[in-house]
Amino acid sequence: MTINKIKKPSFLMFLGSVIYYFIIFFIFILLARCAIRLWHEGNIVLTKKDVTDLLVISGIVGLAAGLRTWLFAWMDDRKAKKSPPSDPK
């Protein structure tokens, strides 16, 4: 039986997760905003301010989610180093 290696948290992992969450949340919030506008107003009009707001919100959420992911991976890595190996019997 092989043990899967957990990747160590790195800056590249942090940056990748921030970019991933930024893109996912941007698409999700854009679709939600378009659906709400279509439901209430009957048309979809996005202004420059709307796009700027979407970018800021997605940036904040992406940074928070990416930081959380990286932080928990870092904590798991530290916990794995501190715990003694189990006795495989």
FENQUIPE-V369507 format. One record per pair of residues at least 24 apart in sequence whose C-alpha atoms are under 10 Angstrom apart, sorted by the first residue. I is the first residue (numbers start at 1). GAP is how many residues later the second one is. If there is no record, write none. Layout:
BEGIN
i=I gap=GAP
i=I gap=GAP
END
This chain:
BEGIN
i=6 gap=67
i=6 gap=70
i=6 gap=71
i=6 gap=74
i=7 gap=66
i=7 gap=67
i=7 gap=70
i=8 gap=62
i=8 gap=65
i=8 gap=66
i=8 gap=68
i=8 gap=69
i=8 gap=70
i=9 gap=60
i=9 gap=61
i=9 gap=62
i=9 gap=63
i=9 gap=64
i=9 gap=65
i=9 gap=66
i=9 gap=67
i=9 gap=68
i=10 gap=60
i=10 gap=63
i=10 gap=64
i=11 gap=59
i=13 gap=53
i=13 gap=56
i=13 gap=57
i=13 gap=60
i=14 gap=49
i=14 gap=51
i=14 gap=52
i=14 gap=53
i=14 gap=54
i=14 gap=55
i=14 gap=56
i=14 gap=57
i=14 gap=59
i=15 gap=48
i=15 gap=51
i=15 gap=52
i=15 gap=55
i=16 gap=50
i=17 gap=45
i=17 gap=46
i=17 gap=48
i=17 gap=49
i=17 gap=50
i=17 gap=51
i=17 gap=52
i=17 gap=53
i=18 gap=40
i=18 gap=41
i=18 gap=42
i=18 gap=43
i=18 gap=44
i=18 gap=45
i=18 gap=46
i=18 gap=47
i=18 gap=48
i=18 gap=49
i=18 gap=50
i=18 gap=51
i=18 gap=52
i=19 gap=39
i=19 gap=40
i=19 gap=43
i=19 gap=44
i=19 gap=47
i=20 gap=42
i=20 gap=43
i=20 gap=45
i=20 gap=46
i=21 gap=37
i=21 gap=38
i=21 gap=39
i=21 gap=40
i=21 gap=41
i=21 gap=42
i=21 gap=43
i=21 gap=44
i=21 gap=45
i=22 gap=33
i=22 gap=34
i=22 gap=35
i=22 gap=36
i=22 gap=37
i=22 gap=38
i=22 gap=39
i=22 gap=40
i=22 gap=41
i=22 gap=42
i=22 gap=43
i=22 gap=44
i=23 gap=32
i=23 gap=35
i=23 gap=36
i=23 gap=39
i=24 gap=34
i=24 gap=38
i=25 gap=29
i=25 gap=30
i=25 gap=32
i=25 gap=33
i=25 gap=34
i=25 gap=35
i=25 gap=36
i=25 gap=37
i=26 gap=25
i=26 gap=28
i=26 gap=29
i=26 gap=30
i=26 gap=31
i=26 gap=32
i=26 gap=33
i=26 gap=35
i=26 gap=36
i=27 gap=27
i=27 gap=31
i=28 gap=30
i=29 gap=25
i=29 gap=26
i=29 gap=28
i=29 gap=29
i=30 gap=24
i=30 gap=25
i=30 gap=28
END
